Amino acid sequence: MGKASLQRQLPENEAKAVGRMIRTSPQKLNLVAQLIRGKKAEQALNDLTFSQRRVAGEVKKVLQSAIANAENNHNLDVDSLIVSEAYVGKNLVMKRFRARAKGRAARILKPFSQLTIVVREVEEKA
């Protein structure tokens, strides 16, 4: 029996992937997401491969997943994919404390982020 499947949210020429629980702050993750917005998928992969930032490896995994979704689930051409959207959201924040002088405590916040990447197939210009 079960529930009826939902309508597809994206247009037919798009595919997306979501990375959840990425262990970095959304602000730092957004700096890497800005690096790939609007670029061809192949160029974005190269930029992430040689990026110095620690979180670039996680972003690369999500981008590769979006490309694989486009190829396998939606039959899109990998060579004509661009990163149309890459946006970051907040997720869980772990709260820890550090002992300080005179019996006090200082909060330590360990944020997690969520990354969504949407790739779109574009027609090659002649």
Backbone as a chain_set.jsonl record, in Angstrom:
{"seq": "MGKASLQRQLPENEAKAVGRMIRTSPQKLNLVAQLIRGKKAEQALNDLTFSQRRVAGEVKKVLQSAIANAENNHNLDVDSLIVSEAYVGKNLVMKRFRARAKGRAARILKPFSQLTIVVREVEEKA", "coords": {"N": [[0.841, -1.162, 0.0], [1.201, 1.829, 1.149], [2.434, 5.27, 0.825], [1.623, 7.668, -1.74], [3.993, 8.607, -4.225], [5.891, 11.651, -4.133], [5.608, 14.602, -6.169], [8.144, 15.559, -8.502], [10.428, 17.971, -7.424], [12.324, 19.559, -8.704], [13.181, 20.96, -11.956], [13.272, 19.072, -15.09], [15.852, 19.12, -16.113], [17.638, 19.261, -14.024], [19.52, 18.209, -11.132], [20.071, 17.216, -7.722], [22.028, 17.18, -4.678], [22.409, 16.561, -1.204], [24.352, 17.385, 1.54], [24.545, 16.465, 4.788], [25.082, 17.272, 8.271], [27.764, 18.289, 8.286], [30.812, 18.934, 9.655], [31.498, 21.804, 10.375], [31.38, 25.394, 10.594], [28.568, 27.212, 9.248], [29.327, 29.614, 8.053], [32.038, 29.314, 7.324], [31.782, 27.169, 5.571], [30.258, 28.295, 3.576], [32.052, 29.971, 2.29], [33.534, 28.203, 0.744], [31.509, 27.145, -0.811], [30.825, 29.37, -2.321], [32.932, 29.433, -4.018], [32.406, 27.609, -6.062], [29.963, 28.177, -7.253], [27.985, 28.611, -10.149], [29.908, 27.658, -11.902], [31.26, 25.356, -14.373], [30.771, 21.844, -13.915], [33.021, 20.18, -14.033], [35.152, 22.01, -13.832], [34.604, 23.027, -11.303], [35.049, 20.756, -9.708], [37.817, 20.49, -10.063], [38.701, 22.882, -8.868], [37.944, 22.432, -6.205], [39.474, 20.198, -5.62], [42.073, 21.196, -5.47], [41.898, 23.098, -3.53], [42.822, 24.807, -0.524], [41.371, 24.687, 1.764], [39.996, 22.929, 4.575], [37.404, 21.871, 4.563], [36.826, 21.531, 1.925], [37.052, 18.983, 0.843], [34.747, 17.648, 1.758], [32.773, 19.151, 0.463], [33.418, 18.552, -2.133], [32.733, 15.837, -2.218], [29.929, 15.995, -2.0], [29.332, 17.392, -4.338], [30.226, 15.539, -6.255], [28.356, 13.556, -5.757], [25.993, 14.847, -6.574], [26.523, 15.094, -9.289], [26.646, 12.383, -9.994], [23.993, 11.66, -9.398], [22.685, 13.15, -11.358], [23.6, 11.898, -13.654], [22.955, 9.11, -13.363], [20.321, 8.907, -12.282], [18.748, 10.756, -13.649], [19.499, 10.844, -16.256], [21.188, 12.809, -17.472], [23.588, 14.743, -19.356], [26.891, 14.545, -18.445], [29.029, 16.152, -19.208], [27.963, 18.614, -19.83], [27.121, 19.893, -17.53], [26.444, 22.398, -15.096], [27.115, 24.087, -11.988], [24.39, 25.167, -10.629], [23.187, 26.012, -8.25], [24.411, 26.427, -4.958], [24.038, 26.149, -1.745], [24.052, 26.921, 1.781], [23.126, 25.762, 4.994], [22.156, 25.971, 8.482], [22.738, 23.488, 11.013], [22.727, 21.061, 13.568], [24.03, 22.173, 16.765], [26.609, 21.411, 18.81], [27.041, 21.692, 22.259], [29.538, 22.512, 24.457], [31.638, 22.805, 27.388], [34.24, 24.716, 28.905], [36.419, 24.643, 31.571], [37.035, 27.389, 33.661], [38.745, 30.008, 35.49], [38.183, 30.413, 39.056], [35.969, 28.712, 39.402], [34.234, 29.096, 37.308], [32.644, 28.721, 34.046], [33.141, 28.399, 30.522], [31.413, 28.667, 27.493], [31.605, 26.453, 24.718], [30.92, 26.284, 21.396], [30.098, 23.964, 18.969], [29.49, 23.915, 15.84], [27.409, 22.407, 13.272], [26.824, 21.946, 9.75], [24.759, 22.174, 6.782], [24.754, 21.288, 3.407], [23.604, 22.043, 0.198], [23.649, 21.158, -3.141], [22.874, 21.974, -6.42], [22.843, 20.842, -9.667], [22.752, 21.729, -13.112], [21.793, 20.928, -16.429], [23.005, 22.375, -19.311], [22.549, 23.672, -22.61], [24.982, 23.334, -25.135], [26.629, 26.121, -26.546], [26.727, 27.073, -29.909]], "CA": [[0.0, 0.0, 0.0], [2.142, 2.933, 1.232], [2.056, 6.603, 0.373], [1.907, 8.003, -3.133], [5.26, 9.331, -4.317], [5.758, 13.083, -4.316], [5.999, 15.146, -7.461], [9.536, 16.008, -8.551], [10.51, 19.385, -7.084], [13.221, 20.256, -9.625], [12.909, 20.745, -13.383], [13.817, 17.831, -15.656], [17.27, 19.239, -16.464], [18.412, 19.512, -12.813], [19.66, 17.159, -10.119], [20.661, 17.812, -6.534], [22.541, 16.33, -3.61], [22.441, 17.279, 0.067], [25.289, 16.889, 2.535], [24.08, 16.854, 6.119], [25.989, 17.073, 9.402], [29.143, 18.617, 7.938], [31.348, 19.471, 10.912], [32.117, 23.118, 10.28], [30.363, 26.434, 10.713], [28.003, 27.581, 7.951], [30.065, 30.738, 7.473], [33.239, 28.78, 6.675], [31.354, 26.327, 4.465], [29.76, 29.157, 2.508], [33.199, 30.479, 1.535], [33.892, 27.181, -0.245], [30.379, 27.037, -1.733], [30.931, 30.502, -3.246], [33.999, 29.13, -4.965], [31.963, 26.758, -7.171], [28.676, 28.607, -7.817], [27.97, 29.091, -11.531], [30.979, 27.084, -12.715], [31.038, 24.022, -14.922], [30.985, 20.829, -12.879], [34.41, 19.707, -14.114], [36.005, 23.076, -13.294], [34.347, 23.096, -9.86], [35.764, 19.633, -9.094], [39.241, 20.827, -10.047], [38.927, 23.92, -7.86], [37.83, 21.837, -4.88], [40.587, 19.275, -5.426], [43.296, 21.918, -5.138], [41.633, 24.118, -2.524], [43.564, 24.618, 0.72], [40.45, 24.623, 2.897], [39.753, 21.578, 5.08], [36.052, 21.41, 4.256], [36.689, 21.372, 0.476], [36.858, 17.564, 0.552], [33.332, 17.337, 1.984], [32.011, 19.8, -0.603], [33.696, 17.781, -3.346], [31.926, 14.615, -2.148], [28.534, 16.333, -2.285], [29.27, 17.727, -5.765], [30.31, 14.285, -7.003], [27.07, 12.887, -5.592], [25.027, 15.539, -7.431], [26.845, 14.718, -10.675], [26.233, 10.987, -10.153], [22.534, 11.662, -9.443], [22.284, 13.665, -12.664], [23.927, 10.909, -14.685], [22.309, 7.811, -13.19], [18.899, 8.975, -11.986], [18.008, 11.664, -14.521], [20.034, 10.685, -17.625], [21.715, 14.075, -17.978], [24.948, 14.668, -19.894], [27.829, 15.02, -17.417], [29.932, 17.164, -19.75], [27.299, 19.913, -19.969], [26.546, 20.276, -16.239], [27.0, 23.52, -14.342], [26.617, 24.179, -10.62], [23.451, 26.289, -10.668], [22.98, 26.482, -6.884], [25.154, 25.801, -3.861], [23.696, 26.953, -0.58], [24.447, 26.365, 3.067], [22.189, 26.004, 6.079], [22.587, 25.557, 9.807], [22.305, 22.192, 11.497], [22.922, 20.893, 15.0], [25.167, 22.809, 17.422], [26.995, 20.737, 20.051], [27.449, 22.656, 23.271], [30.497, 21.986, 25.411], [32.122, 23.884, 28.233], [35.644, 24.695, 29.3], [36.573, 25.152, 32.936], [37.796, 28.626, 33.765], [39.168, 30.331, 36.86], [37.206, 30.7, 40.11], [34.795, 27.858, 39.291], [33.356, 29.496, 36.219], [32.71, 27.898, 32.838], [32.983, 29.124, 29.263], [30.753, 27.827, 26.491], [32.237, 26.166, 23.434], [29.894, 25.864, 20.447], [30.656, 23.197, 17.863], [28.372, 23.893, 14.896], [27.356, 21.561, 12.092], [26.192, 22.631, 8.634], [24.117, 21.37, 5.75], [25.097, 21.839, 2.097], [22.789, 21.572, -0.915], [24.209, 21.515, -4.446], [21.999, 21.668, -7.556], [23.522, 20.942, -10.963], [21.816, 21.901, -14.222], [22.314, 20.646, -17.764], [22.804, 23.495, -20.228], [22.859, 23.352, -24.008], [26.248, 23.901, -25.604], [26.441, 27.197, -27.524], [27.461, 26.791, -31.148]], "C": [[0.893, 1.234, 0.0], [1.605, 4.25, 0.7], [2.356, 6.77, -1.097], [3.195, 8.819, -3.18], [5.0, 10.802, -4.62], [6.138, 13.472, -5.734], [7.447, 15.625, -7.383], [9.593, 17.515, -8.356], [11.317, 20.188, -8.109], [12.772, 20.072, -11.066], [13.623, 19.493, -13.896], [15.316, 17.907, -15.951], [18.144, 19.535, -15.243], [18.454, 18.283, -11.918], [20.329, 17.79, -8.909], [21.174, 16.742, -5.587], [22.646, 17.191, -2.355], [23.448, 16.602, 0.982], [24.861, 17.386, 3.9], [25.169, 16.572, 7.152], [27.458, 17.235, 9.006], [29.725, 19.412, 9.099], [32.178, 20.726, 10.685], [31.016, 24.157, 10.382], [29.821, 26.776, 9.326], [28.77, 28.709, 7.273], [31.314, 30.249, 6.727], [32.867, 27.935, 5.46], [30.882, 27.166, 3.288], [30.893, 29.75, 1.685], [33.612, 29.494, 0.445], [32.764, 27.021, -1.259], [30.399, 28.172, -2.754], [31.936, 30.226, -4.348], [33.487, 28.397, -6.201], [30.662, 27.208, -7.819], [28.832, 29.121, -9.236], [29.036, 28.497, -12.427], [30.545, 25.768, -13.339], [31.425, 22.992, -13.866], [32.438, 20.357, -12.863], [35.376, 20.731, -13.52], [35.837, 23.189, -11.775], [35.057, 21.965, -9.127], [37.257, 19.912, -9.0], [39.549, 21.868, -8.977], [38.889, 23.341, -6.448], [38.987, 20.895, -4.581], [41.832, 20.01, -4.933], [43.073, 23.051, -4.144], [42.382, 23.773, -1.235], [42.642, 24.404, 1.918], [40.118, 23.184, 3.269], [38.415, 21.031, 4.615], [35.85, 21.184, 2.752], [36.486, 19.911, 0.083], [35.412, 17.131, 0.718], [32.468, 17.924, 0.873], [32.205, 19.035, -1.908], [32.873, 16.496, -3.372], [30.469, 14.883, -2.506], [28.367, 16.674, -3.764], [29.341, 16.47, -6.619], [29.007, 13.503, -6.904], [26.004, 13.525, -6.477], [25.255, 15.185, -8.899], [26.401, 13.289, -10.944], [24.711, 10.877, -10.208], [22.039, 12.124, -10.814], [22.487, 12.609, -13.751], [23.067, 9.656, -14.56], [20.799, 7.898, -13.011], [18.1, 9.784, -13.004], [18.528, 11.682, -15.957], [20.474, 12.011, -18.242], [23.152, 13.885, -18.44], [25.916, 15.316, -18.909], [28.69, 16.17, -17.938], [29.288, 18.545, -19.86], [26.618, 20.358, -18.669], [27.242, 21.502, -15.677], [26.407, 23.474, -12.93], [25.693, 25.393, -10.579], [23.212, 26.859, -9.279], [23.899, 25.724, -5.945], [24.876, 26.661, -2.639], [23.866, 26.159, 0.697], [23.383, 26.704, 4.102], [22.77, 25.53, 7.404], [22.074, 24.157, 10.099], [22.519, 22.188, 13.007], [24.116, 21.717, 15.512], [25.43, 22.046, 18.715], [27.494, 21.788, 21.031], [28.35, 21.962, 24.286], [30.911, 23.122, 26.345], [33.587, 23.645, 28.558], [35.744, 25.319, 30.682], [37.463, 26.393, 32.919], [38.108, 28.902, 35.246], [37.977, 30.609, 37.77], [35.9, 29.927, 39.922], [33.828, 28.226, 38.193], [33.513, 28.544, 35.038], [32.524, 28.792, 31.625], [32.37, 28.174, 28.238], [31.635, 27.653, 25.269], [31.133, 25.633, 22.532], [30.564, 25.166, 19.277], [29.555, 23.011, 16.82], [28.548, 22.859, 13.785], [26.594, 22.317, 11.01], [25.558, 21.629, 7.689], [24.365, 22.061, 4.421], [24.207, 21.216, 1.042], [23.403, 22.077, -2.21], [23.24, 21.055, -5.524], [22.806, 21.873, -8.829], [22.47, 20.971, -12.063], [22.515, 21.583, -15.539], [21.993, 21.835, -18.664], [23.195, 23.062, -21.63], [24.164, 24.036, -24.397], [25.96, 24.974, -26.664], [27.312, 26.935, -28.748], [28.251, 27.973, -31.634]], "O": [[1.316, 1.66, -1.075], [0.484, 4.334, 0.198], [3.233, 6.101, -1.643], [3.46, 9.625, -2.288], [4.02, 11.153, -5.277], [6.888, 12.768, -6.411], [7.915, 16.046, -6.325], [8.89, 18.258, -9.041], [11.026, 21.359, -8.352], [12.053, 19.12, -11.369], [14.476, 18.93, -13.209], [15.982, 16.875, -16.03], [19.27, 20.008, -15.396], [17.558, 17.438, -11.939], [21.063, 18.771, -9.035], [20.81, 15.57, -5.678], [22.932, 18.386, -2.427], [23.403, 15.387, 1.175], [24.818, 18.593, 4.143], [26.055, 15.746, 6.934], [28.294, 16.404, 9.359], [29.183, 20.45, 9.479], [33.404, 20.706, 10.791], [29.837, 23.823, 10.267], [30.538, 26.644, 8.334], [28.852, 28.752, 6.045], [31.607, 30.719, 5.627], [33.553, 27.976, 4.439], [31.083, 26.791, 2.133], [30.715, 30.007, 0.494], [33.996, 29.902, -0.651], [33.024, 26.787, -2.439], [30.037, 27.974, -3.913], [31.806, 30.723, -5.466], [34.062, 28.539, -7.28], [30.287, 26.662, -8.856], [29.693, 29.958, -9.511], [29.067, 28.806, -13.618], [29.584, 25.143, -12.892], [32.295, 23.239, -13.031], [33.016, 20.158, -11.794], [36.304, 20.371, -12.795], [36.807, 23.418, -11.051], [35.609, 22.177, -8.047], [37.89, 19.61, -7.989], [40.543, 21.75, -8.261], [39.699, 23.709, -5.598], [39.435, 20.795, -3.439], [42.559, 19.504, -4.079], [43.963, 23.876, -3.936], [42.553, 22.602, -0.898], [43.099, 23.981, 2.98], [39.975, 22.325, 2.399], [38.306, 19.845, 4.305], [34.796, 20.692, 2.348], [35.816, 19.629, -0.91], [34.9, 16.344, -0.077], [31.538, 17.274, 0.396], [31.268, 18.888, -2.693], [32.37, 16.105, -4.425], [29.846, 14.102, -3.226], [27.372, 16.29, -4.378], [28.604, 16.341, -7.597], [28.599, 12.855, -7.868], [25.193, 12.814, -7.071], [24.304, 15.0, -9.657], [25.841, 13.004, -12.002], [24.184, 10.081, -10.986], [21.093, 11.559, -11.364], [21.656, 12.449, -14.645], [22.509, 9.19, -15.553], [20.068, 7.055, -13.53], [16.912, 9.531, -13.203], [18.043, 12.456, -16.782], [20.166, 12.297, -19.399], [23.849, 12.982, -17.977], [25.78, 16.494, -18.578], [29.041, 17.07, -17.174], [29.997, 19.545, -19.971], [25.647, 21.115, -18.704], [28.462, 21.638, -15.764], [25.341, 22.9, -12.708], [26.166, 26.527, -10.502], [23.049, 28.071, -9.135], [24.134, 24.528, -6.117], [25.408, 27.764, -2.509], [23.833, 24.929, 0.711], [22.812, 27.794, 4.088], [23.749, 24.784, 7.439], [21.098, 23.702, 9.503], [22.488, 23.244, 13.638], [25.087, 21.931, 14.786], [24.587, 22.028, 19.613], [28.276, 22.667, 20.67], [27.973, 20.96, 24.893], [30.562, 24.278, 26.106], [34.09, 22.524, 28.492], [35.21, 26.401, 30.925], [38.497, 26.432, 32.253], [37.766, 28.111, 36.125], [36.902, 30.993, 37.308], [34.832, 30.44, 40.252], [32.709, 27.715, 38.155], [34.39, 27.681, 35.027], [31.838, 29.812, 31.689], [32.771, 27.015, 28.137], [32.322, 28.58, 24.84], [30.482, 24.642, 22.864], [31.485, 25.707, 18.665], [28.774, 22.063, 16.903], [29.663, 22.492, 13.415], [25.812, 23.219, 11.31], [25.782, 20.422, 7.776], [24.207, 23.277, 4.31], [24.066, 19.995, 0.992], [23.65, 23.273, -2.366], [22.832, 19.895, -5.548], [23.382, 22.939, -9.047], [21.43, 20.321, -11.96], [23.68, 21.927, -15.737], [20.838, 22.249, -18.764], [24.056, 22.202, -21.815], [24.411, 25.184, -24.026], [25.15, 24.762, -27.566], [28.494, 26.614, -28.624], [28.919, 27.887, -32.664]]}, "num_chains": 1, "name": "protein.A"}
